């Protein structure tokens, strides 16, 4: 194999299949975790990610080697409507609106470029919002873990050890391996119910979408207002992923095929997920990590990965096996994943060198954190809206302060 396999190259099928399967392993844990937490179907989430990735690859002309998995940004809202309110239709209506927002941004960027989005959602807004997405979900993770702290703590410990000390391919899938090891430990202690798994072998292949119980998406004002603002955060996340992807693959995906095509692909993929009954999808950093380690950038591998995900979604025993994972096992890995999302937001502030001694920045970040963590229901959405407004309203404050400081120095 060459030192680097470029985006347009194709390897023999015997090599492509395991490379595609590797991408499935990289995204699997996080992709099925979202529906597990929100009450959606893991098999539909897999189906949505596979179909969504195919749509994305078509819209980006197979020039962007990215995989689309379940987005963590909407966990709170999806949980509220699906689990608490038992209103899947409204939740999926909100997912459709997210896809529409992506398409609107696609049209805007086709005409005006991408520079203006940085002004609307700069790091001082994006960083704290991403942070509170993670930190606001930690009580859920702790609640799941509290049902059996021994299993949860063991699973968390495995995820930490594998993340830090594992080598090679194992280092790319610490969450998946930790879930497997935690599951085995839970089975040994007798807290896993294998009855549904055994029953699932009576019908091996089942299409994930049950047409008899299917709920058509409906448009609820509350769901739309809760989800729509977060679309700006995931758009910024996509933009960051494209920058990183360009550096790794020595390409310019923002210019060719263009970030507007990335948004169109993601938007249509999310709309497809909404009609299927799955969570919104977004580009995955886990799969970008696979590219960086293997130096195999071929988009053909992502096509294979998407097809594998679709096939797995229709395998009934797999869905039963996933649903049999005990709550404390998922709680253990969730503590790490949600904490990492929170720290990723703080990292955004650090890498952007945001000056928190500046009163404008300090006020914006303070209000976002306070609202996002303090408001019990849908704090992230309200914090995002207020953060964007504050950034626009206080836009001239920094310049005025600099003038004042210059005047004081002159005096």
C-alpha positions as CSV (number, residue, x, y, z in Angstrom):
1,X,0.0,0.0,0.0
2,X,1.2,3.5,-0.7
3,X,2.2,5.9,2.0
4,X,-1.0,7.9,1.3
5,X,-4.1,6.9,-0.6
6,X,-5.7,9.9,-2.1
7,X,-9.3,10.9,-2.1
8,X,-10.0,9.8,-5.7
9,X,-8.1,6.5,-5.5
10,X,-9.7,3.1,-5.1
11,X,-8.1,0.1,-3.4
12,X,-8.9,-3.5,-4.1
13,X,-12.2,-4.7,-2.6
14,X,-10.4,-7.1,-0.3
15,X,-8.7,-4.1,1.4
16,X,-11.6,-1.7,1.0
17,X,-14.1,-3.8,3.0
18,X,-12.1,-3.9,6.2
19,X,-11.2,-0.2,5.8
20,X,-14.8,0.6,5.5
21,X,-15.7,-1.6,8.5
22,X,-13.1,0.3,10.4
23,X,-15.0,3.5,9.8
24,X,-18.2,1.8,11.0
25,X,-16.4,0.8,14.2
26,X,-15.2,4.3,14.7
27,X,-18.7,5.9,14.4
28,X,-20.7,3.0,15.8
29,X,-20.5,3.7,19.6
30,X,-21.5,7.4,19.3
31,X,-24.1,6.9,16.6
32,X,-26.1,4.3,18.6
33,X,-25.5,6.1,21.9
34,X,-27.7,9.1,20.8
35,X,-30.9,7.0,20.1
36,X,-30.2,4.9,23.2
37,X,-30.3,8.1,25.3
38,X,-33.2,9.8,23.6
39,X,-35.6,6.9,23.1
40,X,-35.2,6.6,19.3
41,X,-34.4,3.3,17.5
42,X,-30.7,2.5,17.3
43,X,-31.3,0.5,14.1
44,X,-33.0,3.5,12.5
45,X,-30.1,5.7,13.6
46,X,-27.7,3.3,11.8
47,X,-29.9,3.4,8.7
48,X,-30.1,7.2,8.8
49,X,-26.3,7.5,9.1
50,X,-25.7,5.1,6.2
51,X,-28.3,6.7,3.9
52,X,-27.2,10.2,5.0
53,X,-23.6,9.5,4.3
54,X,-24.5,8.2,0.8
55,X,-26.5,11.4,0.2
56,X,-23.6,13.5,1.5
57,X,-21.0,11.8,-0.8
58,X,-23.3,12.3,-3.8
59,X,-23.8,16.0,-3.1
60,X,-20.1,16.6,-2.5
61,X,-19.2,14.7,-5.6
62,X,-17.2,12.1,-3.6
63,X,-14.6,14.8,-2.9
64,X,-15.1,14.9,0.9
65,X,-14.2,11.7,2.8
66,X,-16.5,12.2,5.7
67,X,-19.0,10.0,7.6
68,X,-22.3,11.3,9.0
69,X,-23.4,10.0,12.4
70,X,-25.9,10.9,15.0
71,X,-25.5,14.5,16.4
72,X,-25.1,15.0,20.1
73,X,-26.2,18.6,20.0
74,X,-29.9,17.7,20.0
75,X,-30.0,15.1,22.7
76,X,-31.8,17.2,25.3
77,X,-34.6,18.3,23.0
78,X,-35.0,14.8,21.4
79,X,-35.2,13.2,24.9
80,X,-37.8,15.8,26.0
81,X,-40.2,15.1,23.1
82,X,-39.5,11.3,22.5
83,X,-39.1,10.0,26.0
84,X,-40.9,12.5,28.2
85,X,-43.7,13.6,25.9
86,X,-43.9,10.5,23.7
87,X,-44.2,12.8,20.7
88,X,-42.0,11.4,18.0
89,X,-43.8,13.4,15.3
90,X,-42.9,16.8,16.7
91,X,-39.4,15.7,17.3
92,X,-39.0,14.6,13.7
93,X,-40.6,17.8,12.6
94,X,-37.9,19.7,14.4
95,X,-35.3,17.5,12.7
96,X,-36.8,18.4,9.3
97,X,-36.5,22.1,10.1
98,X,-32.8,21.6,11.0
99,X,-32.3,20.2,7.5
100,X,-34.2,23.1,6.0
101,X,-31.9,25.5,7.8
102,X,-28.9,23.8,6.4
103,X,-30.4,24.2,2.9
104,X,-31.1,27.9,3.5
105,X,-27.5,28.3,4.6
106,X,-26.4,26.4,1.5
107,X,-28.2,29.0,-0.6
108,X,-26.8,31.9,1.3
109,X,-23.3,30.6,1.1
110,X,-23.6,29.9,-2.6
111,X,-24.1,33.7,-3.0
112,X,-22.2,35.3,-0.1
113,X,-19.5,32.9,0.9
114,X,-18.7,31.7,4.5
115,X,-17.1,34.7,6.2
116,X,-20.3,36.1,7.6
117,X,-21.1,33.0,9.7
118,X,-18.0,33.6,11.7
119,X,-19.3,37.0,12.6
120,X,-22.7,35.6,13.6
121,X,-21.3,32.7,15.7
122,X,-17.7,33.6,16.6
123,X,-15.7,31.4,19.0
124,X,-16.9,33.4,22.0
125,X,-20.4,32.1,21.2
126,X,-19.7,28.7,19.7
127,X,-17.2,27.7,22.5
128,X,-19.5,28.2,25.5
129,X,-22.5,26.7,23.6
130,X,-20.6,23.5,22.7
131,X,-19.4,23.3,26.3
132,X,-22.9,23.6,27.8
133,X,-24.2,21.0,25.4
134,X,-21.9,18.5,27.1
135,X,-22.1,19.8,30.7
136,X,-25.9,20.1,30.7
137,X,-26.1,16.4,29.8
138,X,-23.8,15.1,32.6
139,X,-26.7,14.8,35.1
140,X,-28.3,12.3,32.7
141,X,-25.1,10.3,32.5
142,X,-24.7,10.3,36.2
143,X,-28.3,9.2,36.7
144,X,-27.8,6.3,34.3
145,X,-24.5,5.3,36.1
146,X,-26.1,5.5,39.6
147,X,-28.2,2.4,39.0
148,X,-24.9,0.4,39.4
149,X,-21.8,2.4,40.1
150,X,-19.6,-0.7,40.1
151,X,-20.4,-1.5,36.4
152,X,-20.5,2.1,35.4
153,X,-17.2,2.9,37.1
154,X,-15.6,-0.2,35.5
155,X,-16.8,0.7,32.1
156,X,-15.6,4.3,32.5
157,X,-12.2,3.1,33.6
158,X,-11.9,0.8,30.5
159,X,-12.8,3.8,28.3
160,X,-10.2,6.0,30.0
161,X,-7.5,3.3,29.9
162,X,-8.1,2.4,26.2
163,X,-8.3,6.1,25.2
164,X,-4.9,6.9,26.9
165,X,-2.8,3.7,26.6
166,X,-4.2,1.8,23.6
167,X,-2.2,1.6,20.4
168,X,-3.1,1.5,16.7
169,X,-6.6,0.7,15.7
170,X,-7.7,-0.1,19.2
171,X,-7.1,3.5,20.1
172,X,-9.7,4.6,17.6
173,X,-12.5,2.6,19.2
174,X,-12.1,3.0,22.9
175,X,-15.8,3.7,23.5
176,X,-17.0,0.7,21.5
177,X,-14.5,-1.6,23.2
178,X,-15.4,-0.2,26.7
179,X,-19.1,-0.9,26.0
180,X,-18.3,-4.4,24.9
181,X,-16.1,-5.0,28.0
182,X,-18.7,-3.4,30.3
183,X,-21.4,-5.5,28.7
184,X,-19.5,-8.7,29.4
185,X,-18.9,-7.6,33.0
186,X,-22.6,-6.9,33.4
187,X,-23.5,-10.3,31.9
188,X,-21.2,-12.0,34.4
189,X,-22.9,-10.3,37.3
190,X,-26.3,-11.3,35.9
191,X,-27.9,-7.9,35.1
192,X,-28.3,-8.5,31.3
193,X,-31.6,-9.8,30.0
194,X,-30.9,-12.0,27.0
195,X,-34.5,-13.0,26.4
196,X,-35.2,-10.4,23.7
197,X,-31.8,-11.2,22.0
198,X,-32.7,-14.9,21.8
199,X,-36.2,-14.1,20.5
200,X,-34.7,-11.8,17.8
201,X,-33.2,-14.8,16.0
202,X,-36.6,-16.0,15.0
203,X,-36.7,-13.2,12.4
204,X,-33.1,-12.3,11.4
205,X,-33.8,-9.5,8.9
206,X,-36.3,-6.7,9.6
207,X,-36.5,-3.3,7.9
208,X,-35.9,-0.8,10.8
209,X,-38.8,1.5,9.9
210,X,-42.1,-0.1,11.2
211,X,-44.7,1.1,8.7
212,X,-47.6,0.1,11.1
213,X,-46.4,2.3,13.9
214,X,-44.7,5.0,11.8
215,X,-45.4,8.6,12.8
216,X,-45.3,11.2,10.1
217,X,-43.3,14.4,11.1
218,X,-45.5,17.2,12.5
219,X,-44.5,20.8,13.1
220,X,-44.6,21.9,16.7
221,X,-43.6,25.5,17.4
222,X,-41.9,24.6,20.7
223,X,-39.8,21.8,19.0
224,X,-38.8,24.1,16.2
225,X,-37.7,26.9,18.6
226,X,-35.8,24.5,20.7
227,X,-33.9,22.8,17.8
228,X,-33.4,25.6,15.2
229,X,-30.8,27.7,17.1
230,X,-28.6,24.7,17.6
231,X,-28.3,24.2,13.8
232,X,-25.8,27.1,13.8
233,X,-23.6,25.3,16.3
234,X,-23.5,22.1,14.2
235,X,-22.9,24.2,11.1
236,X,-19.8,25.7,12.8
237,X,-18.8,22.2,13.8
238,X,-19.0,21.1,10.2
239,X,-16.9,24.0,9.1
240,X,-14.3,23.1,11.7
241,X,-14.3,19.5,10.5
242,X,-13.7,20.6,6.9
243,X,-10.7,22.8,7.9
244,X,-9.2,19.8,9.8
245,X,-10.1,17.4,6.9
246,X,-8.4,19.7,4.4
247,X,-5.2,19.8,6.5
248,X,-5.1,16.0,6.8
249,X,-5.9,15.1,3.2
250,X,-4.0,18.0,1.6
251,X,-7.1,19.2,-0.1
252,X,-9.5,22.3,0.1
253,X,-13.0,20.9,0.7
254,X,-14.2,24.4,1.6
255,X,-13.3,25.6,-1.9
256,X,-13.7,22.3,-3.9
257,X,-16.4,21.0,-3.9
258,X,-17.3,24.0,-1.6
259,X,-18.7,24.3,1.9
260,X,-22.1,25.1,0.5
261,X,-22.2,21.6,-1.0
262,X,-21.2,20.2,2.4
263,X,-24.2,22.0,3.9
264,X,-26.5,20.8,1.2
265,X,-25.4,17.2,1.7
266,X,-25.7,17.4,5.5
267,X,-29.1,19.2,5.2
268,X,-30.6,16.6,2.8
269,X,-29.2,13.8,5.0
270,X,-30.8,15.3,8.1
271,X,-34.2,15.6,6.2
272,X,-33.9,12.0,5.2
273,X,-33.3,11.1,8.9
274,X,-36.3,13.1,9.9
275,X,-38.6,11.1,7.6
276,X,-37.1,7.8,8.7
277,X,-37.4,8.6,12.4
278,X,-33.8,9.1,13.2
279,X,-31.7,11.8,14.9
280,X,-30.1,14.6,13.0
281,X,-26.7,13.7,11.4
282,X,-23.4,15.5,11.3
283,X,-19.9,14.9,10.1
284,X,-17.9,12.8,12.6
285,X,-14.5,13.7,14.0
286,X,-14.0,10.0,14.9
287,X,-13.8,9.1,11.2
288,X,-11.6,12.1,10.5
289,X,-9.3,10.6,13.1
290,X,-9.3,7.3,11.2
291,X,-8.1,9.1,8.1
292,X,-5.3,10.8,10.0
293,X,-4.0,7.5,11.4
294,X,-4.3,5.3,8.3
295,X,-3.5,8.0,5.7
296,X,-6.1,6.3,3.5
297,X,-8.3,9.2,2.3
298,X,-10.3,7.3,-0.4
299,X,-14.0,8.3,-0.3
300,X,-14.7,4.8,-1.8
301,X,-14.1,3.4,1.7
302,X,-16.8,5.8,3.1
303,X,-19.2,4.4,0.5
304,X,-18.5,0.9,1.7
305,X,-18.9,2.0,5.3
306,X,-22.3,3.5,4.6
307,X,-23.5,0.4,2.9
308,X,-22.3,-1.8,5.8
309,X,-24.2,0.5,8.3
310,X,-27.4,0.1,6.2
311,X,-27.0,-3.7,6.2
312,X,-26.4,-3.8,9.9
313,X,-29.5,-1.7,10.6
314,X,-31.7,-4.4,9.1
315,X,-30.2,-7.2,11.1
316,X,-32.7,-7.8,13.9
317,X,-30.4,-9.5,16.5
318,X,-28.1,-6.6,16.4
319,X,-30.8,-4.2,17.4
320,X,-31.9,-6.5,20.2
321,X,-28.3,-6.9,21.4
322,X,-27.8,-3.1,21.5
323,X,-31.1,-2.6,23.4
324,X,-30.0,-5.2,26.0
325,X,-27.0,-3.1,27.0
326,X,-27.5,-2.3,30.7
327,X,-28.1,1.4,31.6
328,X,-25.0,1.7,33.9
329,X,-22.7,0.5,31.0
330,X,-24.0,3.4,28.8
331,X,-23.9,5.7,31.8
332,X,-20.2,5.0,32.3
333,X,-19.2,5.9,28.8
334,X,-21.6,8.8,28.7
335,X,-19.8,10.5,31.6
336,X,-16.7,10.5,29.5
337,X,-18.4,11.5,26.2
338,X,-20.4,14.3,27.6
339,X,-17.5,15.6,29.6
340,X,-15.4,15.5,26.4
341,X,-18.0,17.6,24.6
342,X,-17.9,20.1,27.4
343,X,-14.1,20.3,27.3
344,X,-14.2,20.6,23.5
345,X,-16.1,23.9,23.9
346,X,-13.5,25.2,26.4
347,X,-10.8,24.1,24.0
348,X,-12.5,26.2,21.2
349,X,-12.0,29.3,23.4
350,X,-8.4,28.4,24.1
351,X,-7.4,27.6,20.5
352,X,-9.2,30.8,19.3
353,X,-7.2,32.7,22.0
354,X,-10.4,34.4,23.2
355,X,-9.5,37.2,25.7
356,X,-11.8,36.8,28.7
357,X,-10.3,39.9,30.3
358,X,-12.2,41.8,27.6
359,X,-15.6,42.8,29.2
360,X,-17.6,42.0,26.0
361,X,-16.3,38.4,25.9
362,X,-16.6,37.9,29.6
363,X,-20.2,39.0,29.6
364,X,-21.2,36.9,26.6
365,X,-19.5,33.7,27.9
366,X,-20.9,34.3,31.5
367,X,-24.5,34.7,30.3
368,X,-24.3,31.7,27.9
369,X,-22.9,29.4,30.7
370,X,-25.4,30.7,33.3
371,X,-28.4,30.2,31.0
372,X,-27.3,27.0,29.5
373,X,-26.6,25.3,32.8
374,X,-29.1,27.1,35.0
375,X,-32.3,26.7,32.9
376,X,-33.6,23.3,33.5
377,X,-35.6,22.8,30.3
378,X,-34.0,23.6,26.9
379,X,-31.3,25.9,28.4
380,X,-28.9,25.2,25.5
381,X,-31.3,26.6,22.9
382,X,-32.0,29.7,24.9
383,X,-28.4,30.2,25.7
384,X,-27.5,30.0,22.0
385,X,-30.2,32.5,21.0
386,X,-29.1,35.0,23.7
387,X,-25.4,34.5,23.0
388,X,-25.9,35.3,19.3
389,X,-28.0,38.4,20.2
390,X,-25.5,39.6,22.8
391,X,-22.6,39.2,20.3
392,X,-24.5,41.3,17.8
393,X,-25.7,44.0,20.3
394,X,-22.3,44.3,22.0
395,X,-20.4,44.2,18.8
396,X,-19.2,47.8,19.1
397,X,-18.3,47.6,22.8
398,X,-14.9,46.3,22.3
399,X,-13.9,49.0,19.9
400,X,-15.3,51.7,22.3
401,X,-13.3,50.2,25.2
402,X,-10.2,50.3,23.2
403,X,-10.7,53.9,22.4
404,X,-11.3,54.7,26.1
405,X,-8.1,52.8,27.0
406,X,-6.2,54.7,24.4
407,X,-7.6,58.0,25.7
408,X,-6.6,57.1,29.3
409,X,-3.1,56.2,28.2
410,X,-2.8,59.5,26.3
411,X,-4.0,61.4,29.3
